[in-house]
Amino acid sequence: MGDDFTLFTPRPKRFGRFLWVAILGALASLWPPLMGQRCQKPPPDVRRPHFSGPLATAEFEVPFRAPKIIEGELCFLFSKDEIKKSAEPFRFSSVLKFLKRRPSLDAIRAFIHSRWGLVGIPVVSTMSRPCNVFIQFQSEDDLNKAMAREATEVDGVHYRVFRWSPEFKEDEEPSLVPVWVSLPGLPPHFYHSSFLKIFTAPFGKYICRDNTTRCATRTDGARVCVEMDAASFFWIGSPGAHASWYQEVVFETLPTFCTKCKKQGHSEKKCKLGGENTILN
């Protein structure tokens, strides 16, 4: 009897091992996600975000062509459409021309990141001229923010900003410059960008409106930034004719003009004209 009884009594080690296997099996059946979660990689959309370097510029394929000899000079010819398409990746780019020794690229990048309030991260690079910096923005809105900045300095070094185009030359400054324009007395229901683009079209390309105009926190007029051509001119006579005159127009500080008395030097609000029939000497 004693021997038969010991056959049905499990050994302590074997019993403990059996108990742990049973417990682990129960856990695996009740919570299968918990058992395999530590071994699984998170899906791509929930991984920790990281910042990579600049992406490669989008390629534009142009058909191969042989060079030509024109007036003894070797040259390659491309159509206007090919040049336009090749410049498409840089359509939101600008050039900063520093008037003194420019700051380092790291200082410029840090200043732009902390002060300009851009949505995307621009690519800042050097150009042939040491004072020039090429900036590629991620959107037109970021480009317009850079063009419309009134404080044109980085760490105390002033610069001029120009919109980049395939015709840009580092030795020259484009005639198109951003200028802030006021529209005093404009009713607030005309502060929408679509209206302001129409109003400013005759004298420049609309860039943006200031924050007080956008939020209508000041309703005594609108203030917008416009890209104007500072190298305006006109012909007296037929263009290019021998007896014609090429007249250049230079924009200086525009004097205030009064629409009531048709005089310069003061605004309509400060006009001393008392009544409609008053005559100023």
C-alpha positions as CSV (number, residue, x, y, z in Angstrom):
1,M,0.0,0.0,0.0
2,G,2.7,2.4,0.8
3,D,4.4,1.9,-2.5
4,D,1.1,2.4,-4.4
5,F,0.4,5.7,-2.4
6,T,3.8,7.1,-3.3
7,L,3.1,6.5,-7.1
8,F,0.3,9.1,-7.0
9,T,2.2,11.8,-5.0
10,P,4.0,14.2,-7.4
11,R,7.5,15.2,-6.5
12,P,8.0,18.7,-5.2
13,K,10.1,19.9,-8.1
14,R,7.8,18.4,-10.7
15,F,4.7,19.8,-9.0
16,G,6.2,23.3,-8.9
17,R,7.2,23.2,-12.6
18,F,3.7,22.0,-13.5
19,L,2.1,24.8,-11.5
20,W,4.2,27.5,-13.3
21,V,3.4,26.1,-16.7
22,A,-0.3,26.2,-15.9
23,I,-0.1,29.8,-14.7
24,L,1.8,30.9,-17.8
25,G,-0.6,29.1,-20.0
26,A,-3.6,30.8,-18.4
27,L,-2.0,34.2,-18.7
28,A,-1.2,33.6,-22.4
29,S,-4.8,32.6,-23.1
30,L,-6.3,35.6,-21.2
31,W,-4.0,38.4,-22.3
32,P,-2.3,37.4,-25.6
33,P,-1.5,41.0,-26.6
34,L,0.5,41.5,-23.4
35,M,2.7,38.4,-24.0
36,G,3.8,39.6,-27.5
37,Q,3.7,43.3,-27.2
38,R,7.3,43.8,-26.0
39,C,8.6,41.8,-28.9
40,Q,6.7,43.8,-31.6
41,K,7.9,47.0,-33.2
42,P,5.4,49.9,-33.1
43,P,3.8,50.8,-36.4
44,P,5.4,53.5,-38.5
45,D,2.8,56.1,-37.7
46,V,3.3,56.0,-33.9
47,R,7.1,55.9,-33.8
48,R,8.9,58.8,-32.3
49,P,9.3,61.5,-34.9
50,H,12.7,62.4,-36.1
51,F,14.2,65.2,-38.2
52,S,16.1,64.1,-41.2
53,G,18.4,66.2,-43.4
54,P,17.4,68.2,-46.5
55,L,15.7,66.1,-49.2
56,A,17.2,65.8,-52.6
57,T,15.9,68.3,-55.2
58,A,13.3,66.9,-57.6
59,E,14.9,65.9,-60.8
60,F,13.9,67.4,-64.2
61,E,14.9,65.3,-67.2
62,V,16.0,67.3,-70.2
63,P,16.7,65.6,-73.6
64,F,20.4,65.2,-74.4
65,R,21.7,67.6,-77.0
66,A,24.9,68.5,-78.6
67,P,26.6,71.9,-78.2
68,K,26.4,74.5,-80.9
69,I,29.0,77.0,-82.1
70,I,27.7,80.5,-82.5
71,E,30.1,83.3,-83.5
72,G,33.0,81.1,-82.6
73,E,31.7,80.4,-79.0
74,L,30.6,77.1,-77.6
75,C,27.1,77.2,-76.2
76,F,24.1,75.0,-75.2
77,L,20.6,76.2,-76.0
78,F,17.5,75.4,-73.9
79,S,13.9,76.6,-74.4
80,K,12.1,78.9,-72.1
81,D,9.8,76.1,-71.0
82,E,12.8,73.9,-70.1
83,I,14.4,76.7,-68.0
84,K,11.0,77.3,-66.3
85,K,10.6,73.7,-65.4
86,S,14.1,73.4,-64.2
87,A,13.5,76.3,-61.8
88,E,10.3,74.8,-60.4
89,P,11.9,73.3,-57.3
90,F,13.2,76.7,-56.3
91,R,10.0,78.7,-56.9
92,F,9.8,79.5,-53.1
93,S,13.4,80.8,-52.8
94,S,14.9,84.2,-51.9
95,V,18.3,85.8,-51.6
96,L,19.5,87.8,-48.6
97,K,22.2,90.3,-49.4
98,F,24.0,91.4,-46.3
99,L,25.3,94.9,-46.3
100,K,28.3,94.1,-44.1
101,R,30.1,90.9,-43.2
102,R,27.3,88.3,-43.0
103,P,26.8,86.1,-39.9
104,S,27.6,82.4,-40.0
105,L,25.1,80.0,-41.6
106,D,24.4,78.5,-38.2
107,A,23.6,81.9,-36.7
108,I,21.3,82.7,-39.7
109,R,19.5,79.4,-39.3
110,A,19.0,79.8,-35.6
111,F,17.8,83.4,-36.1
112,I,15.3,82.4,-38.7
113,H,14.0,79.5,-36.6
114,S,13.5,81.7,-33.5
115,R,12.3,84.9,-35.0
116,W,10.6,84.4,-38.4
117,G,7.7,82.1,-37.3
118,L,7.9,79.8,-40.4
119,V,5.9,76.6,-40.7
120,G,8.5,74.6,-42.6
121,I,12.3,74.4,-42.1
122,P,14.1,76.4,-44.8
123,V,17.3,75.3,-46.4
124,V,20.0,78.0,-46.0
125,S,23.1,77.9,-48.2
126,T,26.0,80.0,-49.4
127,M,26.3,81.6,-52.8
128,S,29.2,82.8,-54.9
129,R,29.3,86.2,-53.3
130,P,30.2,85.9,-49.6
131,C,27.6,88.4,-48.6
132,N,24.7,86.6,-50.3
133,V,22.7,83.7,-48.8
134,F,20.3,81.5,-50.7
135,I,17.2,80.3,-48.8
136,Q,14.8,77.7,-50.0
137,F,11.4,77.8,-48.3
138,Q,8.9,75.0,-48.1
139,S,5.8,77.1,-49.1
140,E,4.8,80.4,-50.6
141,D,3.4,81.6,-47.2
142,D,6.8,81.1,-45.6
143,L,8.4,83.0,-48.6
144,N,6.0,85.9,-48.2
145,K,6.7,86.1,-44.4
146,A,10.4,86.5,-45.3
147,M,9.8,89.1,-48.0
148,A,7.4,91.2,-45.8
149,R,9.6,91.4,-42.7
150,E,10.2,95.0,-41.7
151,A,13.1,94.2,-39.4
152,T,15.7,93.3,-42.1
153,E,18.6,92.3,-39.9
154,V,20.2,89.2,-38.5
155,D,22.1,89.6,-35.2
156,G,22.4,93.3,-36.0
157,V,23.7,92.9,-39.6
158,H,21.2,94.4,-42.1
159,Y,20.3,92.8,-45.4
160,R,18.2,93.3,-48.5
161,V,15.8,90.5,-49.5
162,F,15.1,89.6,-53.1
163,R,12.8,87.0,-54.7
164,W,15.0,84.5,-56.6
165,S,14.3,83.8,-60.3
166,P,16.3,82.2,-63.1
167,E,17.3,85.7,-64.2
168,F,18.8,86.6,-60.8
169,K,22.4,87.8,-61.0
170,E,24.5,88.1,-57.9
171,D,26.4,91.2,-59.2
172,E,23.1,93.0,-59.7
173,E,20.1,93.8,-57.5
174,P,16.6,93.1,-58.9
175,S,14.4,96.1,-59.3
176,L,11.5,94.3,-57.6
177,V,11.5,95.2,-54.0
178,P,8.9,94.7,-51.2
179,V,7.3,97.9,-50.0
180,W,4.7,98.5,-47.3
181,V,1.7,100.5,-48.4
182,S,-1.0,102.1,-46.3
183,L,-4.6,102.5,-47.5
184,P,-5.9,105.1,-44.9
185,G,-9.6,105.2,-44.3
186,L,-10.3,101.9,-46.1
187,P,-13.5,100.3,-44.6
188,P,-12.9,97.1,-42.6
189,H,-15.1,95.0,-44.9
190,F,-12.4,95.5,-47.6
191,Y,-9.6,94.0,-45.5
192,H,-10.0,90.5,-47.1
193,S,-6.9,89.5,-49.1
194,S,-9.0,89.1,-52.3
195,F,-10.0,92.8,-52.1
196,L,-6.5,94.0,-51.2
197,K,-5.0,92.1,-54.2
198,I,-7.3,93.9,-56.5
199,F,-6.6,97.3,-55.0
200,T,-2.8,96.9,-55.1
201,A,-2.6,95.3,-58.5
202,P,-2.1,98.6,-60.4
203,F,1.2,99.4,-58.6
204,G,2.6,96.0,-57.6
205,K,2.2,92.4,-56.6
206,Y,0.4,91.8,-53.4
207,I,2.5,89.9,-50.8
208,C,0.5,90.0,-47.5
209,R,-1.3,92.2,-45.1
210,D,-0.1,93.1,-41.6
211,N,-1.5,91.5,-38.5
212,T,-3.6,94.4,-37.5
213,T,-5.3,94.4,-40.9
214,R,-5.7,90.6,-40.8
215,C,-7.3,90.7,-37.4
216,A,-9.1,94.0,-37.9
217,T,-7.7,95.3,-34.6
218,R,-7.3,98.7,-36.2
219,T,-10.0,99.9,-38.5
220,D,-8.7,103.3,-39.6
221,G,-7.1,101.8,-42.7
222,A,-5.3,98.8,-44.2
223,R,-1.6,98.1,-44.4
224,V,-0.2,95.7,-47.0
225,C,3.1,94.7,-48.4
226,V,3.5,94.9,-52.1
227,E,6.3,93.9,-54.4
228,M,7.0,97.0,-56.6
229,D,9.3,97.7,-59.5
230,A,11.6,100.4,-58.4
231,A,13.1,100.8,-61.9
232,S,10.0,102.3,-63.6
233,F,10.5,104.3,-66.8
234,F,8.6,105.6,-69.8
235,W,9.3,106.7,-73.3
236,I,8.7,110.1,-74.7
237,G,7.9,109.3,-78.3
238,S,8.1,105.8,-79.9
239,P,10.2,103.3,-78.0
240,G,13.7,103.0,-79.5
241,A,13.3,105.7,-82.1
242,H,16.2,108.1,-82.7
243,A,14.3,111.2,-81.6
244,S,12.6,109.5,-78.6
245,W,13.6,110.0,-75.0
246,Y,14.0,107.3,-72.4
247,Q,12.8,108.7,-69.0
248,E,13.7,106.9,-65.8
249,V,11.5,107.2,-62.7
250,V,13.2,107.1,-59.3
251,F,11.0,106.4,-56.2
252,E,12.1,108.5,-53.3
253,T,10.2,109.0,-50.0
254,L,6.7,109.7,-51.2
255,P,5.2,113.0,-49.8
256,T,1.8,113.0,-48.2
257,F,-0.9,114.1,-50.6
258,C,-4.2,115.7,-49.6
259,T,-7.1,114.7,-51.8
260,K,-9.2,117.7,-50.5
261,C,-7.0,120.6,-51.5
262,K,-4.8,118.7,-54.0
263,K,-1.7,119.7,-52.1
264,Q,1.4,117.8,-51.0
265,G,2.9,117.8,-47.5
266,H,-0.2,116.9,-45.4
267,S,-3.0,114.5,-45.3
268,E,-6.8,115.1,-45.6
269,K,-7.3,114.8,-41.9
270,K,-4.7,117.7,-41.2
271,C,-6.0,119.9,-44.1
272,K,-6.7,123.5,-43.0
273,L,-9.3,123.8,-45.8
274,G,-12.4,124.8,-43.8
275,G,-15.1,124.6,-46.5
276,E,-15.6,123.4,-50.0
277,N,-15.4,127.0,-51.3
278,T,-12.4,128.1,-49.3
279,I,-9.4,129.0,-51.4
280,L,-5.8,128.6,-50.1
281,N,-3.3,131.2,-51.1
